């Protein structure tokens, strides 16, 4: 499961509640949605690929994972230390 941010086209803002319900029926777990057309949700990879090209959605961004090395790792140590 991945966290996603969905941006809805302005044309469909008046249908936002219906769209949220439709996404839920498709397997999207909607955690927040905002009247200005942004939906925060969690979905499986298969669901994401299925909803990505819906006409109402102008952008779908998936969370990116970042890792930071521990303080003692070489990349964290300054030269001359």
Contact map, one row per residue, 1 for C-alpha under 8 A:
111000000000000000000000000000000000000001111000000000000000000000000000000000000
111100000000000000000000000000000000000001111000000000000000011000000000000000000
111110000000000000000000000000000000000111100000000000000000011000000000000000000
011111000000000000000000000000000000000111100000000000000001111000000000000000000
001111100000000000000000000000000000011110000000000000000011110000000000000000000
000111110000000000000000000000000000011110000000000000001111100000000000000000000
000011111000000000000000000000000000111000000000000000001111000000000000000000000
000001111101100000000000000000000000111000000000000000011110000000000000000000000
000000111111100000000000000000000000100000000000000000011100000000000000000000000
000000011111100000000000000000000000100000000000000000000000000000000000000000000
000000001111110000000000000000000000000000000000000000010000000000000000000000000
000000011111111100000000000000000000000000000000000000010000000000000000000000000
000000011111111100000000000000000011100000000000000000000000000000000000000000000
000000000011111100000000000000000000000000000000000000000000000000000000000000000
000000000001111111100000000000000000000000000000000000000000000000000000000000000
000000000001111111110000000000000010100000000000000000000000000000000000000000000
000000000000001111111000000000000000000000000000000000000000000000000000000000000
000000000000001111111100000000000000000000000000000000000000000000000000000000000
000000000000001111111110000000000000000000000000000000000000000000000000000000000
000000000000000111111111000001001000000000000000000000000000000000000000000000000
000000000000000011111111100000000000000000000000000000000000000000000000000000000
000000000000000001111111110000000000000000000000000000000000000000000000000000000
000000000000000000111111111101000000000000000000001000000000000000000000000000000
000000000000000000011111111111000000000000000000000000000000000000000000000000000
000000000000000000001111111100000000000000000000000000000000000000000000000000000
000000000000000000000111111100000000000000000010000000000000000000000000000000000
000000000000000000000011111110000000000000110010000000000000000000000000000000000
000000000000000000000011111111000000000011110010000000000000000000000000000000000
000000000000000000000001001111100000000011100000000000000000000000000000000000000
000000000000000000010011000111111000001111000000000000000000000000000000000000000
000000000000000000000000000011111000001111000000000000000000000000000000000000000
000000000000000000000000000001111100001110000000000000000000000000000000000000000
000000000000000000010000000001111110111100000000000000000000000000000000000000000
000000000000000000000000000000011111111000000000000000000000000000000000000000000
000000000000100100000000000000001111110000000000000000000000000000000000000000000
000000000000100000000000000000000111110000000000000000000000000000000000000000000
000000111100100100000000000000001111111000000000000000000000000000000000000000000
000011110000000000000000000000001111111100000000000000000000000000000000000000000
000011110000000000000000000001111100111110000000000000000000000000000000000000000
001111000000000000000000000001111000011111000000000000000000000000000000000000000
001111000000000000000000000111110000001111100000000000000000000000000000000000000
111100000000000000000000000111100000000111110000000000000000000000000000000000000
111100000000000000000000001110000000000011111011000000000000000000000000000000000
110000000000000000000000001100000000000001111111000000000000000000000000000000000
110000000000000000000000000000000000000000111111100000000000000000000000000000000
000000000000000000000000000000000000000000011111110000000000000000000000000000000
000000000000000000000000011100000000000000111111111000000000000000000000000000000
000000000000000000000000000000000000000000111111111100000000000000000000000000000
000000000000000000000000000000000000000000001111111110000000000000000000000000000
000000000000000000000000000000000000000000000111111110000000000000000000000000000
000000000000000000000010000000000000000000000011111111000000000000000000000000000
000000000000000000000000000000000000000000000001111111001011000000000000000000000
000000000000000000000000000000000000000000000000111111101000000000000000000000000
000000000000000000000000000000000000000000000000001111111000000000000000000000000
000000000000000000000000000000000000000000000000000011111100000000000000000000000
000000011011000000000000000000000000000000000000000001111100000000000000000000000
000001111000000000000000000000000000000000000000000111111111000000000000000000000
000001111000000000000000000000000000000000000000000000111111000000000000000000000
000011110000000000000000000000000000000000000000000100001111100000000000000000000
000111100000000000000000000000000000000000000000000100001111110000000000000000000
000111000000000000000000000000000000000000000000000000000011111000000000000000000
011110000000000000000000000000000000000000000000000000000001111100000000000000000
011100000000000000000000000000000000000000000000000000000000111110000000000000000
000000000000000000000000000000000000000000000000000000000000011111000000000000000
000000000000000000000000000000000000000000000000000000000000001111100000000000000
000000000000000000000000000000000000000000000000000000000000000111110000000000000
000000000000000000000000000000000000000000000000000000000000000011111000000000000
000000000000000000000000000000000000000000000000000000000000000001111100000000000
000000000000000000000000000000000000000000000000000000000000000000111110101100000
000000000000000000000000000000000000000000000000000000000000000000011111100100000
000000000000000000000000000000000000000000000000000000000000000000001111100110000
000000000000000000000000000000000000000000000000000000000000000000000111110110000
000000000000000000000000000000000000000000000000000000000000000000001111111110000
000000000000000000000000000000000000000000000000000000000000000000000001111110000
000000000000000000000000000000000000000000000000000000000000000000001000111111000
000000000000000000000000000000000000000000000000000000000000000000001111111111000
000000000000000000000000000000000000000000000000000000000000000000000011111111101
000000000000000000000000000000000000000000000000000000000000000000000000001111111
000000000000000000000000000000000000000000000000000000000000000000000000000011111
000000000000000000000000000000000000000000000000000000000000000000000000000001111
000000000000000000000000000000000000000000000000000000000000000000000000000011111
